[in-house]
Each structure stands twice: as structure tokens, then as C-alpha cells.
């Protein structure tokens, strides 16, 4: 289980790769030439999935490693997996219908919030102990 957080990071990289692929595929399918970021609604959904996932990843990865550093290796890995599952669910739902992205988003946010609590506790304990 010591490597679970590292596996989560690898899955995050693969998730980013998947969102990049979805945008490239939509760009070709709907003939949206770079650098345009608008056009067909399906392309715009794919683009928003990629950008939203990237934005979320920027907060997720440091929080994951702070929770791990704070001593919550297993639980940080589990929360990280919840984030991954939530983001995949979010992406697949958003690509189909933007209005159905909510449950995946909430699961991902719950995983991230758990990591944030672990990170705060992990850093707070030594600060309070002096």
C-alpha cells in the first residue's frame, strides 16, 4: 500500500492524457483548427473537460502529497482513487451532457476534501506539538 499514492499519480497522468486525446479527437472530428477553442458544442465540452480536469489536478496533486507526507499514506491513496473515479465519471458524463456532470464532480471533490483534511492534520500536528 506504500505505492498507492504513486499509482494514483500515474492514473492522474493517464487521465490527463485521456482528456488531451478527447480534445484532439473532437478538434479533428468537428474541424476546429488550433488555436480556436470554440465551435461545435461537443468540441467545447471536450475542451472544458480537459481544462477543468487540469485545473483540478493543480490542487489535487500537492494536496495528495501533503497528506502522504503527513502520515496518511493508505488513506491518501484511497481518497486519491475516489478523486480519480470522480473525475473519470465527471469527464464521461460531461462529454455526453454537461448537465449530468454533477455526481462525478461531487465524488471528486469529496476525495479532494478528504485529502485537504489529512494534509491539514498532518501539518498541524507537528506545529501544535512545538
Number of C-alpha atoms within 10 A of each C-alpha: 11 10 11 17 25 15 15 22 21 12 16 23 12 12 20 18 12 15 23 18 14 20 21 16 14 20 23 12 12 13 12 17 11 9 6 8 14 15 13 14 12 20 24 18 21 25 22 19 27 22 15 15 20 17 11 16 21 10 12 23 18 14 23 29 20 21 28 21 15 19 16 20 20 16 19 29 26 19 26 30 22 21 29 23 18 23 27 21 19 24 28 18 19 21 21 13 12 16 9 16 20 15 14 23 20 15 20 25 19 17 23 26 16 21 29 21 13 25 23 15 17 18 16 12 11 10 9 7 6 5
